[in-house]
Amino acid sequence: MKLTSKWILWFVLVTVYASVIGGLFYYNLFKFVFDKKLQNEMVEMVRYRAPSLVQWLASRPKGEATFREAEIMKGLVRNDDRIKSLIYLNYDGSIRWHENTKFLGMSYSDYNTSVGFDTNAVVQAINDRLPRAIMFNNGSDYDMAIPLLAKDNMVAGVVNVTVSRENARKLIHSSMVRYAFGALIMILLIGGVLYLFLLLKIIRPLGSLKDSIEAVSLNNLTLSFPERKDEIGEVGTSVAFLLDKIREDLKGRENVEIMSVAKEQNWWKTILAVTVPKGSRALVVDENNNILYTNFELNVPGKETVHLLDIFDGRQQEIIQVVGEALENPTKVLRSTVNNKDVQYSVKAVQLPDDAGKNRIVLVLEPKK
């Protein structure tokens, strides 16, 4: 898989992961904010009317609500479509006002037995003297109990309202849609900028470095890559340095080979001068029948490497045959006869012991009288 594909895959995985985590965070944040806003609005709506309600509760701590209290409760239900139902209770839990007049004056326990409160928010509000909101009906509604406190911080009464969360849920949904749209725009913008950076600063320079390396050959050990002051430039510098070392090593090997050839020729010159009789011709050839040294002057113009058949008649297969037999029988002296330029020669051939993988065959030609 190429670097671009890997980067796109990792970028998608990271952004999806971050978007999911961010979505969970913002969903809970929106839920907290909008639900808290809904609860605070209900509490403030009741607290705004609390002073008047507390006065009437103090004057008549038990029994049914006055006409003014009933008008306030009806107005709360009528003016706010989020309120599904409302129950106004005395400090002892008895019902002071209800839309259904048959429940007026009924005790908390009797009402809870016959109809039933949605939750125990009323009990918690009376005990804690604080507003309580409990979610029910699969998260669709809140059962809220808002205590009405007298001057001595005693509970004079409780307003119990069932509030719909429909508007809050709509706000949460619309906010999450905006979040998803905004996250998508940010991902595209950031991804585009990062990909452009990756393309210009990494992918294209790497492609240029690849082309430069592919253009290198044994005939041209030079890296044509512009100088860069980054990690890719450091890689290019290292490759160029490696090519310089290879070029120096090749030059060293060529010099060593030239020196070894010259040294070997001097060695053969000395050996053959001692071992070959005067008037005899001696040749040293390799396994490919290329002549490495002779004790006589060769005159084959236009050729750097002289083959054995270049100085013998091409039809004289005896010379090739004796060389082949010498290769098959190392250190064994083989004899044969060959004609060259109307002169008949007796040939002695021997393959010397292998020296570091170099096969050398010595041929001694003596003209017959």
N, C-alpha and C positions, 0 to 999 in steps of 0.2 A: 504494500500500500504506500502511495506516495505521500510526501510531507503535506501537501495541500489537503488530501483526503483525510489524513489523520487530524490535521488542525481543525477542519470543518466538523469532523465527528466529535472531537473533544470540546469544541466550542459549543456545539448543539447540546451535548450532554451537560456541560457546566451551566449553560444558560437555562436549560429546562429545570435542572436541579435548583438553581438560584430562584427561578420564577416560582416554582412550587413552594419552596420555603418562604419566599416573600409573600406569595399569595395566602398561605396559612397565617402568616403574621398579620398581614393587612386585613384579612377577613375577621380575625379575632379583634383587631383594633377597631375596625368599623363597627363590628357587633357591639363592642363595649361602648363606643362613643354614642352611637345612635340609640342603643337601649338605655344608656344612662341619660341621654337627652330626653327620651320619652318619660322615664321615671321622674326626672327632675321637673318636667313640665307638669306632670300630674300632682306632684307634691306642692309645687308653687301655686298651682291653681287652687288647691285646698287651703294652703297656708294664707293665701290672700284673703280668704273669707273666714279664717280661723278665729280672729278676735270676736266677731259677731256671734259665731257658732258657740264659742266658749261661754259667752255671756248668757245665751239662752240655755245652754246645758247647765250652767250654775244655778239659774233660776228654777229650772225644772230638771233635776238630775235623772229622773226616771219618767217613763211614760212616752207619749207620742210627740213628734215634732210639732212646733208651732207652724202657723201659716207661712211666716217668713222663711223658716228653715226649709219647709217643703218646697217653696218657690226656688230657693237656692239650689236644692238637690235636683229639681226638675230642670232648672236652667243648665246645670253642669252636664246632664245627660243630653239635653236638647242641643246645646251649642258645640259639643265636641263629639264628632262621629267616631272617634277612637274608643269611646267609653261604651262598652256593650251593656253593662249593668252596674248599679250602684246601690249599696246598702249603708244606711246611716245608723250607727249603734251607740247606745249609752255606754258609760264606763263599765257596767256590769255585763255587757255583751248582749243585752236585750235590744231588739230591733226598734229603732226610733222612727225610721222612715224606710219605706220600700215601695216600689212601683205597684206591687200588688198589696192592696190595703188589708187583706186577710192575714198578712204576716206581721202587722204592726203590733208591738208590745210582746211578741213571742220571744222567749228566752233563746240564748245562743245554742244551748244543747238541744232544745226542741226543734229549732230550725235546722240545725245540723243533722238531726235524726230524720226529719221529714223531707227536707230538700237537699241539704248538704252544702257546705262551703267547698269551694274548689280546692283550697289548700288551708293550712293552719296559719296563714299570714296574719290574721287578726289576733290570734293568741300571742304570736311572737311580737307584734307591734305593741300590745298591751304590756307584756312582760318587759320588753326592752325599752319602751317609750321612744321608739325610733320607727321611722317608716320602713316597711318591709315590702319587697316585691319578689314573688315566686313565679317562675315560668311553668306553664302547664299546657295541656292540649297539644303535645308534640311541638312545643315552641311557638305556637300561634298566638298565645295570649299571656298576659301577666295578671296575676292576682295580687293587687296592691292594697295594703292596709296602712292608712295614714292616721296616726294618733293626734288628737286635739288636746294640748296640754294647757292646764290652768297655771296660775301664777306660782303655785307651790310645786310645779313640775309634776303634778298628778294628772293622770289620764282622765279627762272629762268625757271623752267620747272617741269614736273611731269612724272614719269614712273608708268603707271597703268598696273598691272599684275593680271591675274586670275590664282590662285595657287590651285592645287588639294591637298586635305587633305588625300588622300588614304593611303600614307605611314605613316602619323601620326596616322591614325585610326588603321592601322595594328600594329604599335608599342604599342598603347594603349591597343589593344585587347591582344597581346602577354604578355604585362606587367600584365594585369588583370588575365590572365591564370596562370602566375607565382605566382601572389599574392594568388589566390585561392588554388593552389597546396601547397604553403608554409603555408598558414593558416590551411589547412587540416592536414599537417604534425605536426604543432605546437599544434593543438587541440588534435591530437592523443597522442602526447608525454606528454602534460600537463595532459590530461585526464587519461592516463595510470598511471602517477606518483601519481596523486591525488587519483585515485581509489585504487592503491596499499596502499597508506597511510590510506585511509578509511577502507580498508579490514583488515590491520594489527593492526591499532590503535583503531578502533571503532567497526567494525562489529564482528570480532572474539572475542574481550574481552566482548562485550555485549552478544554474544552467550554463552560464558563460564559462565558469570554471570547468565544468564537465566537457564542454566543447574544446576548450584549450588543452585539456589533458588528452582527449581523444586525438588531437592533432599532433601530439608528440610521437616521434618515431626514432629509430636508431640513427637515421640520417640527420635528424633535427631534434636534438635533445634540449629544446628551449621551450619554456612555457610562456606563451603570449597571453598574459593576463594582467589587466591594469592594477596598479597598486591601490590597496584599500586599507583603511585604518580600523578594521573591525576583525571579528573572529574569522570571517571568510577570507579576508586578506591575509591573516596569519596562516590559514591552511594553504593558500596559494603560494605564500613565501616558503612554507615548508616543502611543498611539492617542487618548487624551483630549486631549492637547496638540495633536495634529493636527486634531481636530474643533474645538477652540477657534480655531485658526488659520483653518480653513475658514469657521467662523461669522463671524469678524472680516472675512475677505475678502468674504463675501457681503454683510455689512452695508456694507462699503466700496463694493462694486459698486452696491448699492441707492442709497447716498447719491450716488455719482457719476452714476447714471442719473437720479435726481431732479434733481440739479444740471444735468445736460445737457439734460433736458426743459425746465426753467425757463429755462435759457440760450437754448435754441432758440426758445422762445415769445417771449422778449424780442427775439430777433433778427428773428423774423417780424413782430412788432409794429412794429419800426422800418422794415423793408423795405416792408411793405404800406402803412404810413402815408404813405410817400413815393410809391409807384408806383401805388396804386389810387385812381381818382378818387373824389371825395366823393359819397356816395350809392350807390356800388357795394358789393356784398358780396363778400368774399374768404374762401376756405377753403383750408386746407392739409391734405391727406390723405396717408396712407402707401399702400403697395402693397396693403393689405387694406381700403382704403376707410374706415379709421378716421380721424376728424377729429382733427388735432393742434392746430390753431389757427384761430380766426375773428376777423375784425375787428368782429364784432357779437355780441351776447349770445345764447347758446344757452339754451333752456329745455326740457331733457329730463330731468325728475326721475327719480330711481331708477337712473341709469346712470352708471358711472364712465367708460366708454369709449363714445363716441357714434359710430355708424355714419352714413355718408353718407345712407342711405335713411331714417334716423331723422328727418331734417329735410325730406326730400322725400317726396312721395307714392310709395308702393311701386310704383305702376304706371308711374312715370316712368323707363323704362329708358334714356331718352336720356342721362341723367346718368352712368349706369354705362357706357354705350357710349363716351361721349367720354373717360371716365377710362381705359377699357381701351385705346382708340386712343392715348391719351397715353403709356401704359406701353410700347406697342409702337413709339412714335416719339419717343424722347427728344429734348428741346429744341425740338420742333416744336410751334408754337401751333395748336391745333385749336379749331374753333368749332362751336357747336350751339345749339339752342333748347330750353328746358324750361319747363314750367308748374308753378307751386307756389302753392297757395292762391289760385287764380284769377288769379294774376299771371304774365305771360309774361316770361321772362328770356332774354337772350342770354348764352351761356356761352362763355368762353374757358378752355382748359385747356392746361397745359404741364408736362411732367416736367422738373424741373431735373436738371442733371448729377449722376451718382451720387457721393455723398460717404461714403466708408467703408462702403459697403454699405447706405446708407439711401436708399430711393426716396421722393422727395417730389414731390407733384403740387399745383400751385397752380391753383385754380378762381376765376375772377372772374365774378360774376353782375351784369349790368346790366339793370335793368327796362326793357322796351320801352314807349314812349309810345303 
